[in-house]
Every structure is written in C-alpha cells, then in structure tokens.
Amino acid sequence: MRYLAGVLLALPVVAEPITFNKDIAPIIFHSCAPCHRPGEAAPFPLLTYEEVKSHA
C-alpha cells in the first residue's frame, strides 16, 4: 500500500488551463483598471481582453 501511495504522489499534478476571465481579469481590474480607464491618469485603458492583449 505504501508503494502505491508513493507512486501516486510522484505523478504530476494536472493544472487547469489559465483563462483571462478567471485568472487574469481579476488582477487587472484590481491592480490596473482604477487608473487605466478613460478619464484617469493612465494613457490607455485596460478594461477588455483586447486592450490588455495589445499591451502585453
């Protein structure tokens, strides 16, 4: 039984794919969007996937 547990622990962990909506957007909206929106100090908006991608 210990051998099986050791083998299972050695298997790689399969991570979920990273998505913009789930993983990236919350960071951008919290850390960047307060300034990166029309009428604020930053020179370009970062409110959509397309805007963020064009500055990546």
Backbone as numpy.savetxt, mean C-alpha at the origin, in Angstrom:
# Nx Ny Nz CAx CAy CAz Cx Cy Cz
5.39 -36.62 14.75 4.58 -35.43 14.75 5.43 -34.17 14.75
6.54 -34.17 15.49 7.41 -33.00 15.51 8.03 -32.76 14.14
8.33 -33.82 13.43 8.90 -33.68 12.09 7.91 -32.95 11.19
6.65 -33.32 11.23 5.63 -32.68 10.40 5.50 -31.19 10.76
5.53 -30.88 12.05 5.44 -29.48 12.46 6.64 -28.70 11.94
7.82 -29.29 11.96 9.02 -28.62 11.44 8.92 -28.38 9.95
8.38 -29.33 9.22 8.21 -29.18 7.78 7.20 -28.07 7.48
6.10 -28.04 8.20 5.09 -27.02 7.98 5.63 -25.62 8.31
6.44 -25.50 9.34 7.01 -24.21 9.69 8.04 -23.75 8.65
8.63 -24.66 7.93 9.65 -24.32 6.95 9.05 -23.88 5.62
7.76 -24.13 5.41 7.13 -23.74 4.16 7.00 -22.22 4.09
7.17 -21.66 2.91 7.04 -20.21 2.79 5.60 -19.76 3.03
5.45 -18.59 3.60 4.13 -18.02 3.84 3.69 -17.31 2.56
2.49 -17.60 2.13 1.96 -16.98 0.92 1.27 -15.69 1.34
1.80 -14.58 0.86 1.23 -13.28 1.20 0.15 -12.91 0.19
-0.80 -12.12 0.65 -1.82 -11.61 -0.26 -1.18 -10.57 -1.16
-1.67 -10.46 -2.39 -1.10 -9.44 -3.28 -1.41 -8.03 -2.75
-0.49 -7.13 -3.00 -0.67 -5.74 -2.59 -1.58 -5.05 -3.59
-2.57 -4.32 -3.09 -3.47 -3.58 -3.97 -3.44 -2.10 -3.57
-3.77 -1.24 -4.53 -3.79 0.18 -4.25 -4.86 0.51 -3.21
-6.07 0.04 -3.42 -7.17 0.40 -2.52 -6.98 -0.12 -1.10
-6.46 -1.30 -0.97 -6.34 -1.91 0.35 -5.07 -1.48 1.08
-3.96 -1.35 0.37 -2.67 -1.16 1.02 -2.05 0.22 0.83
-2.16 0.79 -0.34 -1.47 2.04 -0.65 -2.34 3.26 -0.35
-3.57 3.25 -0.79 -4.45 4.42 -0.63 -4.56 4.89 0.82
-4.73 4.01 1.80 -4.82 4.52 3.18 -3.58 5.30 3.61
-2.41 4.87 3.17 -1.17 5.58 3.52 -1.14 6.94 2.83
-1.45 6.95 1.53 -1.45 8.21 0.76 -2.48 9.18 1.34
-3.68 8.70 1.60 -4.73 9.58 2.10 -4.40 10.13 3.48
-3.75 9.34 4.31 -3.39 9.80 5.65 -2.17 10.72 5.64
-1.14 10.37 4.86 0.14 11.07 4.94 0.39 12.11 3.86
-0.30 12.01 2.73 0.02 12.90 1.60 -1.15 13.79 1.18
-2.33 13.23 1.13 -3.49 13.95 0.59 -3.86 15.22 1.34
-3.60 15.35 2.64 -3.95 16.62 3.27 -3.30 17.84 2.59
-2.11 17.71 2.08 -1.45 18.80 1.35 -1.58 18.64 -0.17
-1.61 17.40 -0.63 -1.67 17.11 -2.07 -3.12 17.03 -2.53
-3.78 18.17 -2.50 -5.14 18.30 -3.00 -5.29 19.72 -3.52
-6.23 19.94 -4.41 -6.41 21.29 -4.97 -6.63 22.34 -3.86
-5.93 23.45 -4.00 -6.07 24.54 -3.05 -5.15 24.46 -1.85
-4.35 23.42 -1.75 -3.42 23.28 -0.63 -2.00 23.57 -1.09
-1.02 23.40 -0.22 0.36 23.82 -0.47 1.10 23.01 -1.53
0.81 21.74 -1.67 1.56 20.88 -2.59 1.22 21.22 -4.05
2.18 21.03 -4.96 2.00 21.46 -6.34 1.14 20.54 -7.21
0.79 19.35 -6.73 -0.03 18.43 -7.53 -0.87 17.57 -6.60
-2.05 17.16 -7.07 -2.92 16.33 -6.22 -2.50 14.85 -6.23
-2.81 14.18 -5.16 -2.61 12.73 -5.03 -3.89 12.12 -4.45
-4.95 12.20 -5.23 -6.24 11.73 -4.74 -6.76 10.49 -5.46
-6.16 10.15 -6.60 -6.60 8.99 -7.36 -5.41 8.09 -7.68
-5.71 6.87 -8.06 -4.66 5.94 -8.47 -3.82 6.54 -9.60
-4.46 7.14 -10.58 -3.74 7.69 -11.73 -2.79 8.80 -11.30
-3.22 9.66 -10.39 -2.36 10.74 -9.92 -1.17 10.20 -9.13
-1.41 9.24 -8.27 -0.32 8.65 -7.50 0.64 7.92 -8.42
0.13 7.14 -9.35 0.98 6.38 -10.28 1.86 7.31 -11.10
1.33 8.45 -11.53 2.13 9.35 -12.37 3.29 9.99 -11.61
3.28 9.92 -10.29 4.37 10.49 -9.48 5.16 9.41 -8.73
4.93 8.18 -9.08 5.63 7.08 -8.41 7.06 6.93 -8.92
